[in-house]
Structures are given as structure tokens and as C-alpha cells.
Amino acid sequence: MIIELDSLEIVFDRGKEPLKVLDISHWGVEEGEQVAIFGPSGSGKSTFLHTLAGLLPVSRGRLTVCGHALEGMSEAKRDQFRAQYIGYIFQNFNLLQGFTALENVLMGMTFSLRKSDPEEARRLLDEVGLSHRLRYHPSHMSSGEQQRVAVARALANRPKLLLADEPTASLHPVNKEDVLRLLMDICDRHGCTLVMVTHEREVIGLFEKTVTFLEFNRAYQGPLGGKA
Amino acid sequence: MSFWRIVLKSLKHHRFSNSLAAISIATGIALLVAVYSFKEQSHNTFTQVGLGVDAILGPKGSPLQIVLNALYHLEDMPGKIKWTYFKEVEKERIVAQAIPFVVGHSYGGFRVNAIDGKFLTEFEYLPGKTFSFSEEEGGQGRPFSKSHEAVAGWEAAKQLNIKLGQTFNPVCGVQEGDPVHEKDKITFVGILTPTGTPHDRAIYIPLETFYGLEGHPLETAIMAEQEEYREISGAYIKIKRIRGGALHPGIQDLKFAINQSDRNQLVVPAEVMPRLHNIIGWIDRVLIAIAVILTVLSALFLFFSLLSALREMRRDLALFRALGATRKTVMGLVVAEALIISLVGGILGLTLGHWLIGMGAHFIKVETGVGFTAGYMSMIDWLVIPGTALLGLLGGLVPGIQAYRLGVLENLSPIS
């Protein structure tokens, strides 16, 4: 199993009343699987993804990702873990505006233990169909192209697990399926496990394995109560 | 992509505010460098030379003016003294050496002083150092040996491109537009090696040449023949030493005796120069205070421009964190930016400061005759790089800590 969790709880410290946003009894993902997690906005999907990426600490319970137990792991260790094992794609691309497409991809290698390899960055951009946009800055690219750069960047550190947070939400409907298929194909080619969260019902049909987030997040109290 | 490449990219991305911060630092540093250089150079100039002359025999008038004229070739001598009186002083038992001179002529903006030949051969302009014409050290020729021969100081020769055998007509006065002794051609026979003193910026002719110059009143010509009528501007006096190298204490009695006379006085440069230093020191302190305030303001400007840039950089830094950068790394990025801006400002300031010295030196030379060197390295020059590095570290510290504390998620994607 590449992801395995037991009695996972994420609690936000909000003064006198701590807010429990995640409470999942048991869940797991096999290596190489492609999983879509579906749920309405505010249900805690992104929080769950952030926890898997080590961006949030585990409050209670047990969470093992890529063979590393994240509970009790220091923030600096989680940073290292993320740099080495995780690729992350954001809903709003989050590309560095002052950097070219090629430099954005190189940035994905910078903080991992790997040496930055411009040739590999070029190859990744070629793989997502952007070999003609290497020197372009994000502001000069379409939203579909920007998300492709984000995909290439997420793969730059050769991650074992690719986490995608609503990767198609900001895209034009015409581009959604293209980007999603690209993401799934590229994960297949790179032997990378894919976990994607989405609130778009129309995209989950592409996945063999789908989880409805409400099924297992016992902390979810409705559209407002579960909002983190 | 290396750490420093990311820093440079980020600097480029905020180039406008970063350039302003660097320029403001450069301005403060330039002023500091220039003021300190002028301070040190003027201090060196106005303290070193007095060492060669224990006292100056001159006319009544401002002692400071006499020192500035006799030692630094500035200002005018306030009058003249009788040759016969000079001879009396020369015979005093505590006087080791007395060199008479006449000032009031110039050539190409440099003073032409008529002086006793012993000045070039026996006079020690600094303890143990006499003038030299050694070609190996940059000198040429020989001392003057007859009338209408001249010797140029090293700087004067360099500035006027003087060659041996070249002739010139001295100007009767030291101001622009003063009349020229058209019929008197004086030949350069020697160029002194550099001494690092104002003597480098003067031209020397024999004392007797002064009395023979065409165009002077008849009385001046008579002075050449009849000693009782002869006048000079003043004389450098060396006092005998007592055991241990100190001046003979009799100098105070001699000074008292001479100062009782109606027309003469004995000026001791070591007593007069502190007054000049007080005047210069006060101006120095004001200028240094302005420069320090400017530098502090520029450090504050750096601090606020970094804080402002940090607001724009929050998303980028949060993204670095999301990609695996540690808190220390993002703090390092911000501090490194501050360090580079500050160092660039420092290097620019150093260059600009020396350029200012060069420009200022030109005008000061024209106006006062005091020479300053743009290439002179003052104490502050050696402190600029470590100082600006420290400034950058301090200026970048608070923005760096803010970057360290930056939350990743609140600066990135919305929560769903």
C-alpha cells in the first residue's frame, strides 16, 4: 500500500473550540492505482490531500505514505518527505510568474535530493505537449497550457505519489478531459500513483476507483460545518 | 535550479523596487566614502608636512595664513620681513637651519617659490628625508645652480607635462589674469621625486632670480645688491634637538622675543594646525552625520522595500514550501536577496564615492590648490563590503523571519 491510514483525525486549533475537519477510520491506496475522491466544496477534500502531502500535521491516528509514517513527523522532515516522494498539482496551477515554463519545471527538482536536470525538464514539457513553450512565462500561456506545465512540474522530482487538487476546476470545459487524460496517461507511464480530489461529477467517470468523500469523513457536518 | 539562481530570478522579478533600494544604499555609501576620504586625506596632508619645519619666520598677520602659505602653498603671505632680521634669527644658538624664501609667483596654476638652494640639497622635508632627483624614483635632472633655472615638484611636473630644458615665463601673482614676466625665460633643470607632501605641487627657483625678474619695481632690483634693503616672504626654521629628539625648549623664548617685534613673528606649525583641524573636524562631523543618516535611511528603505516585495512574494514562497523547501530555505532566500541588494548598493556606492572624490578633487585643486587623490583608500573603504553585508543581513532579518513564519496553505490554493 502506498497510502494507509487508521483512525486519522485532523483537528484545527481555533482557540477554545478545536475544529475537527477530518475523521477517517480506515483507508488505503495500492501502488499504481488512480483514485478520484469526490465530494462537495468544504467537505475537507483539500485538507485530506494536504495531510497526505505532509503540508498539515496529523492530529491523531496513523498515516503512512510511501512507507513513511507521517504522524509525529517534524515539519522539516515532512518538507523533505514531500520534496522526495510527492508531486502536487493545484487547482489554480500556482506557477511562478517570474519564471519560464522550463524554470517552473526545474523548480520541481530543486528541493528534492535530485540534481536539477534541464534535459529532463525539457522532456517532461515535451511529454505534456509544450516543447514549443519552454521560454514562455505563465502570463503568456493559456490556462490549459499552464495546467500542463503544472503537471510537468509535479513529475519533475519523480514522485511515487501524485496528488491533484481539483486540477480541472479552473479549465475551460473543452480542456478538462484532455488535461485529465494526459494526467492519467503520464502517471501510467511514470509508474506513479494518482490521487485526485474533485467536486466535478463529470470527470470522475474516467477513474476506475472512486471514493465519495462523505462516505468516510465522519467529521463532515454539512457545507458550512466542514469548511476548513 | 540553484539557490542563488532562484534569488537572482526573484531579484529580477522585483527589479524596480530592488534597484531603488540599491541606489539609495549606494548614495549613502558614496557620501560616506567621499567624506571619509577627504577627511583622511586632508588630515594626512595637514599633519605630515609640519614635521619637516619646526617653525616659520614670517611677517605679522594670521599664523594660520602663514602656515597655509609657507607649507601648503595656499593663500597669500600677509607681508614681508627684512633680510637683516632673518640673518639675526639665523644666528640664534638654537637655530639649526634657516631657509629663506619669497612667494608670490606662479606658473600653470602652481606656485613658483624663490628659495635658498640649500632647500633642495640639505633640507629634510620629513625626518631623515631630503629631496631627490633619482630617475629610478621618478625624478630627473639636478638642483638649480644659477639664476633663471628651476626645479619642479613631481605633481606639478606631471600635471604640466614639464620636460627638462623646457622654459617658462613666471606669472607675477597667483591669480588668473595676473601679469606675466614676458622677458624672463626660466629653464627647468630638475624634477623632484614624489614626496607625498605639498612640495610636490610647487616649482622652485633660486632666491636671486626673484630680485632680477623684469617688471618688478626698482626697489626689488636694489634688494639683490644691497642686503639692508632686501626683503623676503619668510623662512623655514629648524630648531636644534635636545637628547631624546625633542625640540630645544629655548624655542618658546625665541618665539616670545621675535613676537615682541613690530613686523615679525615666529609661527610653530604644531601649535597652529590643531586650530585648522578643529575647523575641518567640525565640517567633517556634520558631513559624516549626514552620510550616516543617509545610510541609515537607505537601510530602512531596504527594509521596507523588502517587506513590500515580501507581500508580493508570499505566494511564490508558499509555493517553494509546497514543493519541499524548508522554512530555513525560504528565510534564506529573502535574506540572500537583501544581502545582494545591499552588496550591489555597497559596490556601486564605493565606485560612486571615488568618482565623487575625483570630481571634488578637481574643483578643490582649482579653488584651493590642495590635492586629493580619487584612488586613495580610506579606513571606510575597507569597511564598506563587510558593513553593507551586515546591513543587508540586518535589513533582511525581519522580512526573513516573516518568510520563515509564512503559512503555506493560506497563501496557496483555496480549500475545498
Contacts between the chains, C-beta under 8 A, distances in Angstrom:
chain1	res1	chain2	res2	distance
A	41	B	416	4.8
A	42	B	415	7.6
A	42	B	416	6.9
A	43	B	416	7.6
A	45	B	416	5.5
A	46	B	413	7.0
A	46	B	414	7.8
A	46	B	415	4.8
A	46	B	416	4.8
A	47	B	415	6.5
A	50	B	409	6.1
A	53	B	322	7.7
A	55	B	322	6.6
A	55	B	408	5.7
A	55	B	409	6.1
A	56	B	409	7.3
A	75	B	327	7.2
A	76	B	326	5.3
A	76	B	327	7.4
A	76	B	328	7.9
A	79	B	321	7.1
A	79	B	324	5.5
A	79	B	325	6.8
A	79	B	326	4.7
A	79	B	327	7.8
A	80	B	324	6.9
A	80	B	326	7.6
A	82	B	322	7.6
A	82	B	323	7.7
A	82	B	324	4.8
A	83	B	323	6.8
A	83	B	324	2.4
A	83	B	325	7.6
A	84	B	324	7.4
A	86	B	324	7.9
A	88	B	322	6.1
A	88	B	323	7.7
A	90	B	322	7.9
A	90	B	412	6.5
A	90	B	413	4.5
A	91	B	413	5.1
A	91	B	414	7.0
A	91	B	416	7.4
A	92	B	413	5.7
A	92	B	414	7.6
A	94	B	315	7.3
A	94	B	319	5.3
A	94	B	322	7.4
A	94	B	412	5.9
A	94	B	413	6.5
A	96	B	316	5.5
A	96	B	319	6.4
A	97	B	13	7.5
A	97	B	316	7.8
A	98	B	9	5.8
A	98	B	10	6.7
A	98	B	12	6.9
A	98	B	13	3.3
A	98	B	316	7.5
A	99	B	9	6.1
A	103	B	1	6.4
A	103	B	9	7.0
A	106	B	1	4.4
A	107	B	1	5.8
A	107	B	6	7.6
A	107	B	320	7.7
A	107	B	323	6.3
A	108	B	323	6.2
A	109	B	1	7.4
A	110	B	1	4.8
A	110	B	2	7.8
A	110	B	6	7.1
A	110	B	323	7.2
A	110	B	325	7.8
A	111	B	320	7.1
A	111	B	323	5.3
A	111	B	324	3.6
A	111	B	325	4.8
A	111	B	329	7.2
A	112	B	324	6.2
A	116	B	1	5.1
A	116	B	2	7.4
A	153	B	323	8.0
A	157	B	324	7.4
A	165	B	413	6.0
A	165	B	416	7.4
A	166	B	413	7.9
A	166	B	416	5.9
A	197	B	416	7.1
A	199	B	416	6.2
A	227	B	415	7.2
A	228	B	415	4.9
